[in-house]
Every structure is written in structure tokens, then in C-alpha cells.
Amino acid sequence: MNRYLAFLIAALTTAEMQAFQLAPRLVVNITIDQLRSDYMEAFSPLFTPNGFKKLIEEGKVYETASYPFTPVDLASAVATIATGTTPFYHGIISTNWLDRNTLRPSFCVADNQYGYAPNKLKTSTIGDEMKVSSRGASIVYGIAANPEAAILSAGHAANNAIWIDSRSNRWKNSAFYASPTDKWFNSISGKLARSKFDSSPNEALADMAITTIKAAAMGADEVTDLLNLTLSASNPTGKPVLNWQTEMESVYMQLDRTLGKLVNDIERQVGKERVLFVLTSTGRDEEGNEYSNYKVPTGTFYINRTSKLLNVYLSAIYGQGQYISAYHSNQIYLNHKIIEQKKLSLHDILNSCQELLIQNAGVADVYTLERLLADNGSLRNIRNGFNPTNSGDIIIEVAPGWKLYNEDTQESTNSSFAFIPFPVIFYGNGIKHENILTPITVDHIAPTIAKSIRIRAPNACSKSPLF
């Protein structure tokens, strides 16, 4: 009997040890801005064996991924991947929004003390939870071409966030994270070859990722580390894509070569069984709109003109006053002070706004603060992209095919409800190849990583792991 118990205990211990050993020692979380599955498929004959093909043919591939909110931009996408929740909870509704106190645009990672910091990110990230679980021993970095993607992916407790400063052409990081362990960064921060970044920014970012892993000894011990890397599959000219067959071929070929080098170098350094790669997209696109040339219904919705008209309308109903504080993107901010001073009903004001705005050409729908907060699930994607603190009181959904334009700032966006296909891929760390057609949302990524390294998911994440 004692011998049987000893054998059972030994077997359990061995199983636990094997399970522990399977946990990755390094997670490389790669987000590629504007990556599309249809472009990947179209250009696949041009890919090398070690880039996209390797990840797709050897990894666990969720072929149909999406975001559980709208609208999506780079900042809100990266924040959602890192936190496993939506802007309703993490607060990053876009790269910029209107500060209700100053009525000025607020940059999502702007900080008065440090210049750039993650203080506007309201929930924990997967990197934060790794730090908490390991009592600070995990090494966490975020690397991107811009501060918002680097900082939002890194989170609050990271070792640092690294990006390119476009004015000085140098690598930069935030004093918010500054620590003595980053002496290696200070020695190389000025060694960016501008010509290389101009010709291949993804390659420059991948080189920095590899440098960071080596210099910080990531994946070298038994405590799991995390490197968040944001790359881009956008048109290098910065203009909307009008002919993807000719404009995007070189972009995807270069991206494929960069991924191949990145994956091979990290596997050689850390070990294929010890590293988990996660790859996904921001799920957005910036294609041009030429509908007017082909008699497809289109037009321009002027948010500045509409806001002024709305104020005239409210003044006619409720008496003269400045009822509209400001407008930004597709959102209108009401002047709550004058509404309170006149002892008016916010409910009545919102209904009046909705009644007028819905009659405007180019408006598909109008969502008020009350309507979104009272929603029982029918407006889930709109509500998930809304945040009570940062969003406007009224959100205008511009009709598909129309352009939203602000004459004051010259900012414009094309409205489209089209589904942009992109994958979520898990590769390495003993994961077996599988193609999964079941649709998923990207807020499942954080809890899946958390399960793989035996820690809790971020504190606002309510989604289950994918496996």
C-alpha cells in the first residue's frame, strides 16, 4: 500500500513538473496594424518558408477574428489586446479624444509629469498581471513605432516602453518606467539609422526587439517574460490604398521577411519550446473611397456644420444658449453647466438632439449617452467602444460610403461597415498545428496567454481562454 502511494505521488509530481516545464519562458505578442487575411492569401506565393508560412502551417490559427467594439483604431486595438477588455472598461476609446475639462484633444498616453505614460489606461494588462504574479521578477517591454502602441501594450508595471521619436530620429522610452536595469538602452538609444527606418521600419523595430531580448536576458530563467511588438502592414506613403495589388505587394513581402528573421533569431536564442508567439492585427483598414466615380451613393457629413445647426435647433426649443460644448471625430459634447443652470432635463435634450440628427443626410444612426448605458445587448459593439468618462454625449454613426469631415481641423475618415478578415495565430511552445474556423474576438488573447503561464487574467477581462 505504501509502495502504491509512493508511486502515485511520484507520478503526480512528474506530471506537475511536466506541466510546469511546458509554460513558456518568453511570450512574444505581435500586433500588426492593418494586417489582412485576404492580402496574406493573395501574396502567399511570394512568402519565404520562415515567415507567415511557418506561423500558419505550424501554429494554431484562428482564421476569423474581429474586435468586439467599434470604431477601432491603433490605440484602442492595442489596449484591448493587452487588457482583454473593451474601451468601455479600459478607457482608450481612440488615439485622441476630447478632454471635457479643457475642451481640447487629449492624447491617449499624454502625461503632464512624464511626457508619456499609461495613466489613462484604466485596467491592468497581461504584462501587469505577470509582474504582480512574479512579484516584479517578470521582464516586460513594449516596442512600437509610436508611443501609444508601445506604452499601451507594455502596461503600467513594465520595465519600459520603446518607440521611435520622429523629431529626433532616436529610440525613446518613458521616464515613467525608468529603472537602473535599462542602462543598456541608454547606450544604444542614439544608434538608429534613419535610412533603415525610412526604408523598412518593421525591420528596425524587429531588430530592437531582438536587441531587447538579448540585453535584458528575456526568457533566460524560469520566470516568464513578455515582449509586445507592434508592426505595420500599412501603405508606406501614409495615403489610403487605392490599388492593393500593386501598392501592398512589397509591404507584405518585406513584412514576411522581417517576421522570418524575428522568429528564427528568437527561437535560436530562447528555444522553440520555451517561447510562445502570438500574432494578430488591429483589424482596420485605410482604403480610399472612389464611390463618386462609380455612381455609388456617397457624400460628406460635416460634423462642424451639424453641431452648429444642432445648437441653433436647441436654442429655438429651450431658449438662447451654447448647448454644444465641442465636437470631436463623430462625437458631440453637450454643455452640462448650461443645462443645469436652465434646469432642463438632460433626457429631453438628448432626445431632441437625436430627433434632429437622425434626419441629416449621411447619418445611419444616433447613439446618446442614455441609450448606450441602458442598452441590454442589442448595441453591444457600439457600447463596448464607448466610455462614459471619455466619450461624447452623442455618437453619430455615419452611413457606409460617406466621409466624416471636420472643416476646423481638416480631419476626415471614410465610413465602412465591411468586415476586414484577419487571423489570430499561436505558434511555438509545443502548440500543435490546427486551423479553426469558429469566429473569435481578440479580447480572448489575454486570458489565453494568462492560462498558458498559469496566472490570472487582467482585472477587467471576462472572456475565457481559447484553449
C-alpha positions as CSV (number, residue, x, y, z in Angstrom):
1,M,0.0,0.0,0.0
2,N,2.8,2.4,1.0
3,R,4.6,1.5,-2.2
4,Y,1.5,2.2,-4.3
5,L,1.1,5.7,-2.6
6,A,4.7,6.5,-3.2
7,F,4.3,5.5,-6.8
8,L,1.2,7.7,-7.2
9,I,2.8,10.7,-5.6
10,A,5.8,10.3,-7.8
11,A,3.6,10.1,-10.9
12,L,1.7,13.2,-9.8
13,T,4.9,15.1,-9.1
14,T,6.3,14.1,-12.6
15,A,3.0,15.3,-14.3
16,E,3.1,18.6,-12.4
17,M,6.8,19.1,-13.3
18,Q,6.0,18.4,-17.0
19,A,3.1,20.9,-16.9
20,F,5.3,23.5,-15.3
21,Q,8.0,22.9,-17.9
22,L,5.5,23.4,-20.7
23,A,4.8,27.0,-19.6
24,P,6.6,29.4,-22.0
25,R,9.6,31.3,-20.6
26,L,9.0,34.1,-23.1
27,V,5.8,35.4,-24.8
28,V,6.2,37.5,-27.9
29,N,3.0,39.2,-28.6
30,I,3.0,40.7,-32.1
31,T,0.3,43.1,-33.3
32,I,0.4,44.1,-37.0
33,D,-1.5,47.3,-37.8
34,Q,-3.9,46.8,-40.7
35,L,-2.8,43.2,-41.4
36,R,-5.5,41.4,-43.6
37,S,-6.0,37.7,-44.2
38,D,-7.1,38.3,-47.8
39,Y,-3.9,40.1,-48.6
40,M,-1.9,37.4,-46.9
41,E,-3.6,34.8,-49.0
42,A,-3.1,36.8,-52.2
43,F,0.6,37.3,-51.7
44,S,1.3,33.8,-50.1
45,P,3.2,32.5,-53.2
46,L,5.8,35.2,-52.6
47,F,6.4,34.4,-49.0
48,T,9.5,32.7,-47.6
49,P,9.3,29.4,-45.7
50,N,10.2,31.1,-42.3
51,G,7.7,34.0,-42.1
52,F,3.9,33.9,-42.5
53,K,4.0,30.3,-43.9
54,K,5.8,28.9,-40.9
55,L,3.3,30.5,-38.5
56,I,0.3,29.4,-40.5
57,E,1.5,25.9,-41.3
58,E,2.8,25.1,-37.8
59,G,0.7,27.2,-35.5
60,K,-2.8,27.2,-34.1
61,V,-4.6,29.5,-36.5
62,Y,-8.0,31.2,-35.7
63,E,-8.9,32.3,-39.2
64,T,-11.8,34.6,-38.4
65,A,-11.0,37.2,-35.7
66,S,-12.7,40.5,-35.0
67,Y,-12.9,43.3,-32.4
68,P,-15.9,43.3,-30.1
69,F,-16.4,47.1,-30.4
70,T,-16.5,49.9,-33.0
71,P,-14.8,52.1,-34.1
72,V,-11.3,50.6,-33.9
73,D,-8.0,52.5,-34.3
74,L,-4.4,51.5,-33.4
75,A,-4.6,52.7,-29.8
76,S,-7.9,51.1,-28.9
77,A,-6.9,47.9,-30.6
78,V,-3.6,47.6,-28.8
79,A,-5.2,48.4,-25.4
80,T,-7.9,45.7,-26.0
81,I,-5.3,43.0,-26.8
82,A,-3.3,43.9,-23.7
83,T,-6.2,44.1,-21.3
84,G,-8.6,41.5,-22.7
85,T,-11.5,44.0,-22.4
86,T,-13.1,46.8,-24.4
87,P,-12.8,50.7,-24.3
88,F,-16.0,50.7,-22.1
89,Y,-13.7,49.5,-19.3
90,H,-10.1,50.2,-20.3
91,G,-10.9,53.8,-21.3
92,I,-8.9,54.0,-24.5
93,I,-11.6,54.9,-27.0
94,S,-9.2,56.2,-29.6
95,T,-5.7,57.7,-30.1
96,N,-7.2,61.1,-29.2
97,W,-10.4,62.2,-27.6
98,L,-11.8,65.4,-26.2
99,D,-11.0,66.4,-22.6
100,R,-14.2,67.6,-21.0
101,N,-12.4,69.9,-18.7
102,T,-10.3,71.7,-21.2
103,L,-12.4,71.0,-24.4
104,R,-9.1,70.2,-26.1
105,P,-8.0,67.0,-27.8
106,S,-6.3,64.6,-25.3
107,F,-3.6,62.2,-26.5
108,C,-4.2,58.7,-25.0
109,V,-0.8,58.4,-23.4
110,A,0.0,62.1,-22.7
111,D,1.1,62.8,-19.2
112,N,2.0,66.1,-17.5
113,Q,4.7,64.7,-15.3
114,Y,6.5,62.1,-17.6
115,G,5.5,63.3,-21.1
116,Y,4.1,59.9,-22.0
117,A,2.7,57.3,-19.5
118,P,-0.1,54.7,-19.3
119,N,-2.2,56.5,-16.7
120,K,-5.3,56.9,-18.9
121,L,-5.4,53.1,-19.3
122,K,-7.9,52.2,-16.5
123,T,-7.4,48.4,-16.2
124,S,-4.5,46.0,-15.8
125,T,-2.7,44.4,-18.7
126,I,-1.4,40.9,-19.2
127,G,2.1,42.3,-18.5
128,D,0.9,43.9,-15.3
129,E,-0.5,40.6,-14.1
130,M,2.8,38.9,-14.9
131,K,4.6,41.5,-12.8
132,V,2.1,41.0,-9.9
133,S,2.3,37.2,-10.1
134,S,6.1,37.1,-10.2
135,R,6.5,39.9,-7.6
136,G,8.2,42.0,-10.2
137,A,10.6,39.3,-11.5
138,S,9.0,39.1,-15.0
139,I,10.6,41.3,-17.6
140,V,8.0,43.2,-19.7
141,Y,8.6,45.5,-22.7
142,G,6.5,47.2,-25.3
143,I,8.1,48.2,-28.7
144,A,6.5,50.1,-31.5
145,A,7.0,52.9,-34.0
146,N,4.9,55.3,-31.8
147,P,4.5,55.9,-28.1
148,E,0.8,55.0,-27.9
149,A,1.3,51.4,-29.1
150,A,4.5,50.9,-27.2
151,I,3.1,52.2,-23.9
152,L,-0.4,50.7,-24.1
153,S,0.9,47.3,-24.9
154,A,3.5,47.5,-22.1
155,G,1.0,48.5,-19.4
156,H,1.6,50.1,-16.0
157,A,4.2,47.9,-14.4
158,A,6.5,47.2,-17.4
159,N,10.3,47.6,-17.4
160,N,9.8,50.0,-20.2
161,A,8.2,51.0,-23.5
162,I,10.4,51.8,-26.5
163,W,9.5,53.7,-29.7
164,I,10.9,56.0,-32.4
165,D,10.9,59.7,-31.8
166,S,10.1,61.1,-35.2
167,R,11.6,64.5,-34.5
168,S,15.0,63.4,-33.2
169,N,15.2,60.1,-35.1
170,R,16.2,58.3,-31.9
171,W,14.9,55.5,-29.9
172,K,12.9,56.9,-26.9
173,N,11.4,55.5,-23.8
174,S,9.3,56.9,-20.9
175,A,10.7,58.2,-17.7
176,F,7.5,56.7,-16.1
177,Y,9.3,53.3,-16.3
178,A,12.9,54.4,-16.0
179,S,15.0,52.0,-13.9
180,P,18.6,51.1,-13.5
181,T,18.2,47.9,-15.5
182,D,17.8,50.0,-18.6
183,K,21.4,51.2,-18.8
184,W,21.8,49.1,-21.9
185,F,19.1,51.1,-23.6
186,N,20.8,54.4,-22.9
187,S,23.9,53.1,-24.6
188,I,22.1,52.3,-27.9
189,S,19.3,54.9,-28.0
190,G,21.0,57.1,-30.4
191,K,22.1,54.4,-32.8
192,L,19.1,54.3,-35.1
193,A,20.0,54.5,-38.8
194,R,17.4,56.8,-40.2
195,S,17.8,55.4,-43.7
196,K,16.9,51.9,-42.4
197,F,13.8,53.2,-40.5
198,D,12.6,55.0,-43.6
199,S,13.1,52.1,-45.9
200,S,12.0,49.3,-43.5
201,P,10.5,50.5,-40.2
202,N,9.3,46.9,-39.4
203,E,12.9,45.6,-39.7
204,A,14.2,48.4,-37.4
205,L,11.5,47.5,-34.8
206,A,12.3,43.8,-35.1
207,D,16.0,44.4,-34.6
208,M,15.2,46.4,-31.5
209,A,13.0,43.6,-30.2
210,I,15.9,41.1,-30.7
211,T,18.3,43.5,-29.1
212,T,16.0,44.0,-26.1
213,I,15.6,40.2,-25.5
214,K,19.4,39.8,-25.5
215,A,20.2,42.8,-23.4
216,A,17.5,42.2,-20.8
217,A,18.1,38.4,-20.8
218,M,14.5,37.8,-21.5
219,G,13.5,34.1,-21.5
220,A,16.7,33.1,-19.8
221,D,15.3,31.9,-16.4
222,E,12.3,30.1,-15.2
223,V,10.1,33.2,-14.8
224,T,8.0,34.0,-17.9
225,D,8.8,37.3,-19.6
226,L,6.7,39.3,-22.2
227,L,7.7,41.3,-25.2
228,N,5.0,43.2,-27.0
229,L,5.9,44.3,-30.5
230,T,3.7,46.4,-32.9
231,L,4.5,46.3,-36.6
232,S,2.6,47.7,-39.6
233,A,1.1,46.4,-42.8
234,S,0.0,49.9,-43.9
235,N,0.8,51.7,-47.1
236,P,4.3,53.3,-46.5
237,T,3.2,56.5,-48.2
238,G,0.6,57.1,-45.5
239,K,-2.1,57.5,-48.1
240,P,-5.3,55.4,-48.5
241,V,-4.8,52.3,-50.6
242,L,-6.5,52.6,-54.0
243,N,-4.9,49.6,-55.8
244,W,-3.9,47.0,-53.3
245,Q,-2.5,44.5,-55.9
246,T,0.3,46.9,-56.8
247,E,0.6,49.0,-53.6
248,M,0.7,46.3,-51.0
249,E,2.8,43.5,-52.6
250,S,6.2,44.9,-51.4
251,V,4.7,45.7,-48.0
252,Y,3.7,42.1,-47.3
253,M,6.9,40.7,-48.8
254,Q,9.1,42.8,-46.5
255,L,6.8,42.1,-43.6
256,D,7.2,38.3,-44.3
257,R,11.0,38.5,-44.4
258,T,11.0,40.6,-41.1
259,L,8.8,38.0,-39.3
260,G,11.0,35.2,-40.6
261,K,14.2,36.7,-39.2
262,L,12.5,37.7,-36.0
263,V,11.1,34.3,-35.2
264,N,14.3,32.4,-36.2
265,D,16.5,34.7,-34.1
266,I,14.3,34.4,-31.0
267,E,14.0,30.6,-31.4
268,R,17.7,30.3,-31.6
269,Q,18.3,32.5,-28.6
270,V,15.5,31.2,-26.3
271,G,14.5,27.8,-27.7
272,K,11.4,26.9,-29.8
273,E,9.8,25.0,-26.9
274,R,10.4,27.9,-24.5
275,V,8.8,30.7,-26.5
276,L,5.2,31.4,-27.4
277,F,4.5,33.7,-30.3
278,V,1.1,35.4,-30.6
279,L,0.2,37.3,-33.8
280,T,-2.8,39.3,-34.7
281,S,-4.0,42.5,-36.4
282,T,-5.7,45.8,-35.5
283,G,-8.4,44.7,-37.9
284,R,-8.8,48.1,-39.5
285,D,-8.0,49.4,-43.0
286,E,-7.5,52.8,-44.6
287,E,-8.6,52.1,-48.2
288,G,-9.6,55.0,-50.3
289,N,-13.2,55.9,-51.3
290,E,-13.8,56.4,-55.0
291,Y,-17.6,55.8,-55.0
292,S,-18.5,59.1,-56.5
293,N,-16.7,58.0,-59.7
294,Y,-18.9,54.9,-60.0
295,K,-22.4,56.3,-59.1
296,V,-22.3,54.5,-55.7
297,P,-24.3,56.6,-53.1
298,T,-21.8,58.7,-51.1
299,G,-21.3,62.1,-49.7
300,T,-19.7,64.2,-46.9
301,F,-21.0,64.6,-43.4
302,Y,-19.7,67.8,-41.8
303,I,-19.5,67.4,-38.1
304,N,-18.7,71.1,-37.5
305,R,-21.7,72.4,-39.5
306,T,-24.0,69.8,-38.0
307,S,-23.0,70.8,-34.4
308,K,-23.7,74.5,-35.1
309,L,-27.1,73.6,-36.6
310,L,-27.9,71.5,-33.6
311,N,-27.1,74.4,-31.3
312,V,-29.5,76.7,-33.2
313,Y,-32.2,74.0,-33.0
314,L,-31.8,73.6,-29.3
315,S,-31.8,77.3,-28.8
316,A,-35.1,77.6,-30.6
317,I,-36.6,75.0,-28.3
318,Y,-35.1,75.8,-24.9
319,G,-34.0,79.4,-25.2
320,Q,-30.8,81.0,-26.4
321,G,-27.6,79.4,-25.1
322,Q,-24.4,77.5,-26.0
323,Y,-25.7,73.9,-25.6
324,I,-22.9,72.3,-27.6
325,S,-19.5,72.5,-25.8
326,A,-17.5,70.9,-28.5
327,Y,-17.3,68.2,-31.1
328,H,-14.6,65.7,-32.0
329,S,-14.5,62.9,-34.6
330,N,-18.1,61.6,-34.7
331,Q,-19.0,62.8,-31.2
332,I,-20.8,65.8,-29.8
333,Y,-20.2,67.0,-26.2
334,L,-23.1,68.8,-24.5
335,N,-22.7,71.8,-22.2
336,H,-23.9,70.3,-18.9
337,K,-23.5,73.5,-17.0
338,I,-26.0,75.5,-19.0
339,I,-28.4,72.5,-19.0
340,E,-28.2,72.5,-15.2
341,Q,-28.4,76.3,-14.9
342,K,-31.6,76.4,-17.0
343,K,-32.9,73.4,-15.0
344,L,-33.5,71.4,-18.2
345,S,-33.9,67.7,-18.5
346,L,-30.8,66.0,-19.9
347,H,-33.1,63.3,-21.1
348,D,-35.2,65.8,-23.1
349,I,-32.1,67.5,-24.6
350,L,-30.7,64.1,-25.7
351,N,-34.0,63.1,-27.3
352,S,-34.2,66.5,-29.2
353,C,-30.7,66.0,-30.4
354,Q,-31.4,62.5,-31.7
355,E,-34.6,63.7,-33.4
356,L,-32.8,66.3,-35.4
357,L,-29.6,64.4,-36.2
358,I,-31.2,61.3,-37.5
359,Q,-32.8,63.4,-40.2
360,N,-29.5,64.5,-41.6
361,A,-28.2,63.0,-44.9
362,G,-25.4,60.6,-44.3
363,V,-26.5,59.6,-40.8
364,A,-27.1,55.9,-40.3
365,D,-27.9,56.1,-36.5
366,V,-27.5,58.3,-33.5
367,Y,-26.5,57.0,-30.1
368,T,-27.0,59.0,-27.0
369,L,-25.3,58.6,-23.6
370,E,-28.6,57.3,-22.1
371,R,-29.3,54.9,-24.9
372,L,-25.9,53.3,-24.7
373,L,-25.9,53.0,-20.9
374,A,-29.4,51.5,-20.9
375,D,-28.6,49.0,-23.7
376,N,-29.4,45.4,-23.0
377,G,-27.1,43.9,-25.6
378,S,-28.5,45.0,-29.0
379,L,-25.9,47.7,-29.3
380,R,-23.1,45.7,-27.9
381,N,-20.3,46.8,-30.3
382,I,-21.2,50.5,-30.1
383,R,-21.5,50.4,-26.3
384,N,-18.2,48.5,-26.0
385,G,-16.4,51.2,-27.9
386,F,-18.0,53.9,-25.7
387,N,-16.6,55.1,-22.4
388,P,-18.8,57.2,-20.0
389,T,-15.8,59.4,-19.0
390,N,-14.1,60.0,-22.3
391,S,-16.8,59.7,-25.0
392,G,-19.2,62.4,-26.1
393,D,-22.8,62.6,-25.1
394,I,-23.9,61.9,-28.6
395,I,-22.2,59.5,-31.1
396,I,-23.1,59.8,-34.8
397,E,-22.8,56.7,-36.9
398,V,-22.1,58.0,-40.5
399,A,-23.6,56.0,-43.3
400,P,-21.4,53.5,-45.1
401,G,-19.7,55.0,-48.1
402,W,-19.8,58.5,-46.7
403,K,-17.0,60.7,-45.4
404,L,-16.9,62.3,-42.0
405,Y,-15.2,65.6,-42.2
406,N,-14.3,68.4,-39.8
407,E,-13.6,71.6,-41.6
408,D,-12.0,73.2,-38.5
409,T,-9.3,70.5,-38.2
410,Q,-9.3,69.1,-41.7
411,E,-9.7,65.6,-40.3
412,S,-11.6,63.1,-42.3
413,T,-12.5,59.4,-42.2
414,N,-14.3,57.1,-44.5
415,S,-17.2,55.2,-43.1
416,S,-17.5,51.5,-43.8
417,F,-19.2,48.6,-42.1
418,A,-17.3,46.0,-44.2
419,F,-15.7,43.1,-42.3
420,I,-11.9,43.1,-42.6
421,P,-10.7,39.5,-42.2
422,F,-7.6,38.8,-40.1
423,P,-6.2,35.9,-38.0
424,V,-5.1,35.2,-34.5
425,I,-2.1,32.8,-34.5
426,F,-0.5,31.0,-31.6
427,Y,2.9,29.4,-32.5
428,G,5.6,27.6,-30.6
429,N,5.8,26.3,-27.0
430,G,4.7,22.8,-28.2
431,I,1.4,24.1,-29.7
432,K,0.1,21.7,-32.4
433,H,-1.0,22.9,-35.8
434,E,-4.7,23.5,-36.2
435,N,-6.9,25.7,-38.4
436,I,-10.0,26.9,-36.6
437,L,-12.9,28.4,-38.5
438,T,-15.0,29.4,-35.5
439,P,-15.1,33.2,-35.2
440,I,-13.4,34.7,-32.2
441,T,-12.7,38.2,-30.8
442,V,-9.3,39.5,-29.8
443,D,-10.2,40.0,-26.2
444,H,-9.7,36.2,-25.8
445,I,-5.9,36.6,-26.4
446,A,-5.0,38.0,-22.9
447,P,-6.8,35.2,-20.9
448,T,-5.3,32.6,-23.3
449,I,-1.8,33.9,-22.6
450,A,-2.6,34.1,-18.9
451,K,-3.7,30.4,-18.8
452,S,-0.6,29.3,-20.7
453,I,1.7,30.9,-18.0
454,R,-0.6,29.9,-15.0
455,I,-1.5,33.4,-13.9
456,R,-4.8,35.3,-13.6
457,A,-6.2,37.3,-16.5
458,P,-6.2,41.1,-16.4
459,N,-8.7,42.6,-13.9
460,A,-11.4,43.7,-16.4
461,C,-11.1,40.6,-18.6
462,S,-14.3,38.4,-18.5
463,K,-13.5,36.3,-21.6
464,S,-12.5,32.6,-21.4
465,P,-9.2,31.3,-22.7
466,L,-9.3,29.9,-26.3
467,F,-7.5,26.7,-25.2
